[in-house]
């Protein structure tokens, strides 16, 4: 069974969503532009990879998927990001499923944070 997150990712194109914020130009199979995350750059170091539905900035060494981009760029919580992208994708959210996803996201963030501190 496809997860809620995967369903949303399949329906919301990362390049289209990022293009709302960042002017992107074709660069082979990818798109490139200037990073929207507050580091001044003259040469575009921000890339969007449609094949993998991911993004990466080689200037500030950040990257991720559509969820991480929207969450960081709009300064939203994971729950707000989930609700925003679900609405864009036309996916109806089940409240219990949202609660479970938010809890699992918190657990994952704690693990990553603890690994970085170790």
Number of C-alpha atoms within 10 A of each C-alpha: 5 7 10 18 13 10 14 21 18 12 14 17 16 23 21 13 15 19 15 9 11 16 13 20 14 11 12 8 9 17 18 23 20 20 23 16 14 8 10 11 11 7 11 16 16 24 23 28 18 15 9 10 16 20 24 19 20 13 16 13 9 14 16 13 16 22 20 17 22 21 17 15 13 11 11 15 13 20 15 15 20 22 16 15 20 20 13 13 16 11 14 10 13 9 9 9 12 16 12 11 18 17 14 12 14 13 12 12 12 12 12 11 11 10 9 8 7 5
